[in-house]
Amino acid sequence: MLAEAKTAYDAIKIADAAEAYRYAMKVSGASEEAQREASMLKLRAERRAGELLVSMPKAAGPREGKGARSEAATALTYAEQGIDKRVAARCQKIASIPEERFEEFLSVADEITTAGVVKIAKEIDRFVELSDKAERGKNIRIDIDFRLGDFRKVLADLPDDSVDLILTDPPYPRDFIDLWSGLSEFAARVLKPGAFCIAYSGQANLPEVIKRMGEHLVYYWTFCLYHQGSTQIVNGVNVMCRWKPILLYQKQPRKKIPNTMQDYLISEGVQEKDDHEWQQTESGVGKLIELFSNPGDIVLDTFAGSGTTLKCARDAGRKPIGCEIDKDTYNRAKLRISS
């Protein structure tokens, strides 16, 4: 049937028919295997439609402004063929997936849906984008002391009592819990007396994180970073999370902060994840740098990630030092900091 589709319109009609057939089988109690076959036919038809749309010549159209010709011409062609613009975009996204990855999805997915395969296409686009940034950042030199490697090794040469502020965001999963003990021990050595180690943390392992940070430092307070306009569902506990703990630990002797401040920060705007999945917003990081350091101070990030702390510290007139253990992330951060 699909081999007979000569146009994108034909392929989309086959996809629509396959979806109607799948729904009818579901209502009638047909086997899951039969429903799965119908779903596979729908996706293959949408992929075929996308391939045909990509190869479709642009129709001539009037120019109404800069860049208007190609967009108007493409939309006109879709309309002429009776194809909705959104459907066309979805089919082309499916067609962009490498065939091997597409077939793998069909063979292993528990539920075969258009949304599922479009998600894969977006993940591939994201991977390509991040790989390109890492490659572009590989040979970039920046005017910041930024090192590649494990902080326990590459920052071992930092003098005792030399750092004014550590502001960092360690990985949250349980697999990395030992790093919190390492951070506590390292901070107790390099921080100036009375200086702060401030660390973002997740909630899942918070009791253990607090215990380990207290091995070499003194607990001071916990700030709340409120995620404005965004939520995250934590499936393991069925909780919709809208805030993140920011832990304040201090090197002895414990001193009261000189200025009164509220323990509530707002992460403004859309979450910034352009360069790393755990990337923090500049608004929150910048505010902490402003509150807990002074111009000319050394601000250190032991888990630099996409470079947010280093960038904000530099822009605020501080002296940033940092490291990142993942090479691609390190190179993307250099690209970001250099821009």
VMD Tcl script that draws the C-alpha trace (Angstrom):
set ca {
  {0.00 0.00 0.00}
  {2.69 2.49 1.01}
  {4.72 1.76 -2.13}
  {1.81 3.08 -4.18}
  {2.03 6.53 -2.55}
  {3.42 8.86 -5.21}
  {2.78 12.13 -3.38}
  {3.00 13.37 0.19}
  {-0.78 13.75 0.17}
  {-1.18 10.06 -0.68}
  {1.17 9.03 2.12}
  {-0.62 11.21 4.67}
  {-3.96 9.70 3.69}
  {-2.49 6.25 4.27}
  {-1.27 7.41 7.69}
  {-4.76 8.72 8.53}
  {-6.35 5.46 7.42}
  {-3.88 3.43 9.47}
  {-4.65 5.51 12.58}
  {-8.40 5.08 12.06}
  {-7.88 1.34 11.64}
  {-5.77 1.16 14.82}
  {-8.43 2.98 16.82}
  {-11.18 0.70 15.49}
  {-9.16 -2.36 16.46}
  {-8.56 -0.95 19.93}
  {-12.28 -0.34 20.45}
  {-13.16 -3.81 19.20}
  {-10.61 -5.46 21.49}
  {-8.25 -6.66 18.75}
  {-4.82 -7.97 19.72}
  {-2.07 -5.56 20.74}
  {0.08 -6.94 17.95}
  {-2.51 -5.97 15.33}
  {-2.75 -2.47 16.82}
  {1.04 -2.23 16.82}
  {1.19 -3.13 13.12}
  {-1.29 -0.37 12.33}
  {0.75 2.14 14.37}
  {3.91 1.12 12.51}
  {2.18 1.62 9.17}
  {1.06 5.08 10.25}
  {4.58 6.14 11.20}
  {6.13 4.68 8.04}
  {3.55 6.57 5.98}
  {4.29 9.83 7.82}
  {8.00 9.28 7.28}
  {7.39 8.66 3.57}
  {5.31 11.83 3.38}
  {8.15 13.76 5.01}
  {10.66 12.40 2.50}
  {8.44 13.44 -0.39}
  {7.89 16.89 1.10}
  {11.62 17.46 1.52}
  {12.24 16.62 -2.13}
  {9.28 18.66 -3.33}
  {10.31 21.66 -5.49}
  {9.47 25.13 -4.24}
  {6.69 26.88 -6.07}
  {7.29 30.36 -7.41}
  {5.71 33.12 -5.38}
  {5.78 36.88 -4.97}
  {8.33 38.49 -2.68}
  {6.60 40.53 0.02}
  {9.65 41.14 2.18}
  {13.05 39.79 3.06}
  {12.96 35.98 3.09}
  {9.25 35.87 2.23}
  {9.50 34.12 -1.13}
  {10.53 30.63 -0.01}
  {8.22 30.51 3.02}
  {5.18 31.71 1.10}
  {5.97 29.40 -1.80}
  {6.27 26.34 0.44}
  {3.02 27.12 2.28}
  {1.24 27.55 -1.06}
  {2.47 24.16 -2.25}
  {1.21 22.48 0.91}
  {-2.17 24.11 0.45}
  {-2.34 23.06 -3.17}
  {-1.78 19.46 -2.15}
  {-4.31 19.65 0.67}
  {-1.68 19.24 3.39}
  {-1.84 21.08 6.69}
  {1.33 23.03 7.43}
  {1.71 21.54 10.91}
  {1.29 18.01 9.58}
  {3.94 18.73 6.96}
  {6.38 19.95 9.61}
  {5.76 16.86 11.74}
  {6.29 14.47 8.83}
  {9.53 16.19 7.82}
  {10.78 15.96 11.39}
  {10.15 12.20 11.33}
  {11.91 11.93 7.97}
  {15.00 13.61 9.43}
  {15.68 10.64 11.72}
  {18.37 8.29 10.39}
  {16.71 5.12 9.10}
  {18.59 2.84 11.51}
  {17.44 4.90 14.52}
  {13.88 5.01 13.19}
  {13.71 1.22 12.77}
  {15.24 0.74 16.21}
  {12.45 2.82 17.73}
  {9.80 0.74 15.97}
  {11.34 -2.48 17.24}
  {11.82 -1.59 20.91}
  {9.25 1.09 21.81}
  {6.56 -0.06 24.23}
  {4.07 2.30 22.63}
  {4.52 3.39 19.02}
  {3.30 6.96 18.61}
  {4.04 9.92 16.40}
  {4.90 11.95 19.51}
  {7.47 9.33 20.50}
  {9.28 9.34 17.18}
  {9.19 13.15 16.93}
  {10.81 13.24 20.37}
  {13.64 11.11 19.01}
  {14.09 13.51 16.10}
  {14.37 16.42 18.53}
  {16.89 14.50 20.64}
  {19.00 13.88 17.54}
  {18.80 17.58 16.62}
  {19.89 18.43 20.16}
  {22.82 16.01 20.01}
  {23.99 17.48 16.70}
  {23.71 21.02 18.06}
  {25.71 20.22 21.21}
  {28.35 18.32 19.23}
  {28.77 21.29 16.91}
  {29.24 23.67 19.85}
  {31.82 21.36 21.43}
  {33.76 21.20 18.17}
  {33.68 24.98 17.76}
  {34.89 25.52 21.31}
  {37.75 23.02 21.10}
  {40.45 25.50 20.02}
  {39.09 28.60 21.73}
  {41.26 30.27 24.36}
  {39.62 32.30 27.11}
  {40.99 34.77 29.65}
  {39.76 32.69 32.60}
  {41.52 30.03 34.67}
  {39.34 27.16 33.45}
  {40.69 23.63 33.66}
  {39.66 20.26 32.25}
  {39.45 17.42 34.76}
  {38.42 16.28 38.24}
  {38.55 19.17 40.73}
  {40.36 16.98 43.27}
  {43.27 16.68 40.84}
  {43.35 19.72 38.55}
  {42.75 22.22 41.38}
  {45.13 20.56 43.81}
  {47.67 23.36 43.30}
  {45.39 26.07 44.70}
  {46.92 27.49 47.89}
  {45.28 26.98 51.27}
  {43.02 29.81 52.48}
  {43.03 31.51 49.06}
  {39.44 31.40 47.73}
  {36.76 33.95 48.67}
  {33.72 31.98 47.49}
  {32.93 28.54 46.10}
  {29.69 28.55 44.12}
  {28.93 25.28 42.41}
  {26.31 22.81 41.24}
  {27.43 19.19 41.82}
  {25.62 16.31 40.10}
  {22.53 15.20 42.02}
  {22.16 11.43 41.30}
  {23.04 8.99 44.08}
  {25.90 7.60 41.99}
  {27.84 10.83 42.62}
  {27.18 11.17 46.36}
  {30.87 10.70 47.27}
  {31.70 13.94 45.46}
  {29.96 15.89 48.22}
  {32.46 14.58 50.78}
  {35.27 15.50 48.41}
  {33.83 18.98 47.94}
  {33.56 19.52 51.69}
  {37.16 18.47 52.30}
  {38.49 20.52 49.38}
  {36.51 23.64 50.38}
  {37.77 23.43 53.96}
  {41.32 23.64 52.61}
  {41.13 26.35 49.93}
  {38.50 28.72 51.35}
  {39.56 31.68 53.40}
  {38.48 31.49 57.06}
  {34.80 32.39 57.34}
  {34.22 32.12 53.55}
  {31.27 30.25 52.06}
  {30.83 27.16 49.95}
  {27.43 27.49 48.29}
  {26.07 24.48 46.44}
  {22.90 23.82 44.50}
  {21.34 20.46 45.41}
  {18.46 18.25 44.47}
  {15.98 17.03 47.09}
  {16.15 13.24 46.63}
  {19.46 12.76 48.46}
  {19.37 15.93 50.53}
  {19.82 14.32 54.00}
  {22.98 12.51 52.82}
  {24.26 15.64 51.04}
  {23.85 17.69 54.23}
  {25.63 15.02 56.24}
  {28.60 14.92 53.86}
  {28.93 18.68 53.50}
  {29.07 18.89 57.30}
  {32.08 16.59 57.47}
  {34.52 19.52 57.09}
  {32.34 22.65 56.97}
  {29.78 24.34 59.20}
  {26.13 24.49 58.10}
  {24.88 28.08 57.83}
  {21.50 28.11 56.03}
  {19.42 26.82 53.12}
  {18.17 29.21 50.46}
  {15.26 28.51 48.13}
  {15.64 28.97 44.37}
  {12.13 29.27 42.99}
  {11.65 28.23 39.36}
  {9.38 30.89 37.93}
  {7.09 29.68 35.16}
  {8.35 26.10 35.07}
  {7.80 22.82 36.91}
  {9.40 19.41 37.07}
  {7.48 16.27 37.96}
  {9.53 13.92 40.13}
  {7.92 10.62 39.19}
  {9.55 8.60 41.97}
  {7.65 10.55 44.64}
  {4.81 11.97 42.50}
  {5.70 15.55 43.42}
  {5.68 18.60 41.17}
  {8.89 20.43 42.09}
  {9.09 24.21 41.74}
  {12.12 24.99 43.86}
  {15.72 23.94 44.44}
  {17.71 23.98 47.70}
  {20.85 26.12 47.77}
  {23.03 24.99 50.67}
  {25.24 27.50 52.47}
  {28.23 26.05 54.31}
  {31.00 28.05 55.91}
  {34.62 27.43 56.77}
  {35.42 27.94 60.43}
  {35.21 30.27 62.22}
  {31.45 30.73 61.78}
  {30.69 34.38 61.17}
  {27.39 36.17 60.69}
  {26.93 37.67 57.24}
  {27.26 41.46 57.47}
  {24.10 42.37 55.54}
  {20.55 41.16 56.10}
  {19.16 39.27 53.08}
  {16.19 37.13 52.21}
  {16.70 33.39 51.67}
  {14.51 33.29 48.58}
  {15.77 33.72 45.02}
  {13.77 33.62 41.80}
  {15.10 31.88 38.71}
  {13.68 34.31 36.18}
  {12.39 33.51 32.72}
  {12.75 30.34 30.69}
  {15.12 27.72 32.08}
  {18.49 28.06 30.34}
  {19.54 24.63 29.03}
  {21.27 25.63 25.80}
  {24.60 24.02 26.68}
  {23.89 21.48 29.43}
  {20.86 19.61 30.76}
  {21.66 20.77 34.33}
  {22.48 24.36 33.39}
  {21.45 27.01 35.94}
  {20.07 30.45 35.11}
  {22.35 33.46 35.16}
  {19.83 35.41 37.24}
  {20.14 33.09 40.25}
  {23.89 32.58 39.98}
  {24.54 36.29 39.47}
  {22.55 37.22 42.56}
  {24.50 34.79 44.77}
  {27.81 36.17 43.49}
  {26.61 39.68 44.27}
  {25.51 38.73 47.79}
  {28.48 36.61 48.89}
  {31.53 38.18 47.22}
  {33.08 41.51 46.37}
  {34.70 42.86 43.20}
  {38.17 41.39 42.79}
  {37.35 38.28 44.87}
  {38.23 34.79 43.68}
  {35.07 32.84 42.86}
  {35.58 29.13 42.28}
  {33.33 26.55 40.61}
  {34.39 22.91 41.01}
  {31.65 21.61 38.69}
  {31.57 24.34 36.08}
  {29.30 22.61 33.55}
  {28.24 25.14 30.93}
  {30.25 27.91 32.59}
  {27.42 29.96 34.12}
  {29.26 30.73 37.37}
  {32.50 31.59 35.56}
  {30.73 33.88 33.11}
  {28.70 35.65 35.79}
  {31.74 36.05 38.04}
  {33.78 37.58 35.24}
  {30.96 39.93 34.26}
  {30.63 41.02 37.92}
  {34.31 41.94 38.17}
  {35.38 38.87 40.15}
  {38.28 36.52 39.39}
  {36.74 33.22 38.29}
  {38.46 29.85 38.55}
  {36.81 26.59 37.58}
  {37.02 23.11 36.15}
  {34.82 20.66 34.27}
  {35.46 16.93 33.99}
  {33.58 16.26 30.72}
  {35.59 17.31 27.66}
  {32.64 18.20 25.38}
  {30.93 20.18 28.13}
  {34.22 21.95 28.83}
  {34.57 22.97 25.18}
  {30.96 24.18 24.97}
  {31.53 26.26 28.08}
  {34.61 27.88 26.53}
  {32.53 28.78 23.47}
  {29.83 30.31 25.64}
  {32.25 32.25 27.83}
  {34.05 33.62 24.78}
  {30.89 34.98 23.16}
}
mol new
graphics top color blue
foreach p $ca { graphics top sphere $p radius 0.5 }
foreach p [lrange $ca 0 end-1] q [lrange $ca 1 end] { graphics top cylinder $p $q radius 0.2 }
display resetview
